[in-house]
Amino acid sequence: MRIFIPGIAKRIKNEEKVLEEGLDGYVEYKKKVKYRILPFIW
């Protein structure tokens, strides 16, 4: 379980990077929506 959470966090960061590069408007979306996974946490 200890490796699971950091692994998920690393994967999410990588996916967001890919979305920023490949999806028009994602950077603006990130600016508007602060919490995209868990409300008020992440």
C-alpha positions in Angstrom: 0.0 0.0 0.0 2.9 2.4 0.7 4.1 2.1 -2.9 0.6 2.3 -4.4 -0.2 5.9 -3.5 3.1 7.4 -4.7 2.8 5.3 -7.8 -0.7 6.7 -8.5 0.5 10.2 -7.9 3.4 9.8 -10.3 1.1 8.4 -12.9 -1.4 11.3 -12.5 1.3 13.9 -12.9 2.5 12.2 -16.1 -1.0 12.0 -17.5 -1.6 15.7 -16.7 1.7 16.6 -18.6 0.5 14.6 -21.6 -2.9 16.3 -21.5 -1.3 19.7 -21.3 0.8 18.9 -24.4 -1.9 17.2 -26.5 -5.2 18.7 -25.5 -6.0 22.3 -26.5 -7.5 24.3 -23.6 -6.3 22.0 -20.8 -4.0 24.5 -19.2 -6.8 27.0 -19.0 -9.0 24.3 -17.5 -6.4 23.6 -14.9 -6.3 27.3 -13.9 -10.1 27.3 -13.5 -10.5 23.9 -11.7 -8.1 23.7 -8.8 -9.2 20.2 -7.5 -9.6 17.7 -10.3 -9.4 14.4 -8.5 -10.6 14.7 -4.9 -12.5 17.9 -3.9 -10.5 20.1 -1.6 -7.6 17.7 -1.5 -6.1 17.2 -4.9 
